[in-house]
């Protein structure tokens, strides 16, 4: 008789639902836990949940990242973990983060974008980091106030700039009408800067434009990768 301390069945997600269901059933009959690898969409995650899958991994949660960035994500303090537990896991609309200490401003942003995104609010740096860790590239954009010490907006901008391969998220920086502040924000990778006070209609237009540009850039990069892969596959 064979004994196993730990044995996982790793399933590469595919469109063959019946095959996936069969493998899940086979694993269950052998009392094995199951890890599904390669989860990239909400639909795949929900399907695996219905099948009773134990664990999942894939680009839906995060892309591969350098060791130091992975360690930083794993070293969340208790406050960040508490924040994460209170957050929703899935949403069809996608997410938009507004990081500002003024509740009245966050409420205005919520009203401006609630038809298109689920708006997540943050008033300090820990909450922003928890949101990034929780949702990653499912965040469509971040509206970040740079003039608030508790947010430490420039540190957040710098981290996002270094992690573009992991979190390629457009950031709309806000703050007073200050050329030096705006210039520093753009140098650190902000997609746009809008001085306060501003019209919400203008903020919406700038934000959606930044999101569109980011999506176009990602699509162009994917096409280049595909073309490069096809070129390498040609016979010599």
Secondary structure as UniProt FT lines:
FT   STRAND          8..12
FT   HELIX           17..29
FT   TURN            30..31
FT   STRAND          33..37
FT   HELIX           42..51
FT   STRAND          55..57
FT   TURN            59..61
FT   HELIX           67..74
FT   HELIX           78..85
FT   STRAND          95..99
FT   HELIX           103..113
FT   TURN            114..116
FT   STRAND          118..122
FT   HELIX           125..135
FT   HELIX           136..138
FT   STRAND          139..145
FT   TURN            146..147
FT   TURN            149..152
FT   HELIX           153..162
FT   TURN            163..166
FT   STRAND          170..175
FT   HELIX           179..187
FT   TURN            188..189
FT   STRAND          192..195
FT   HELIX           200..232
//
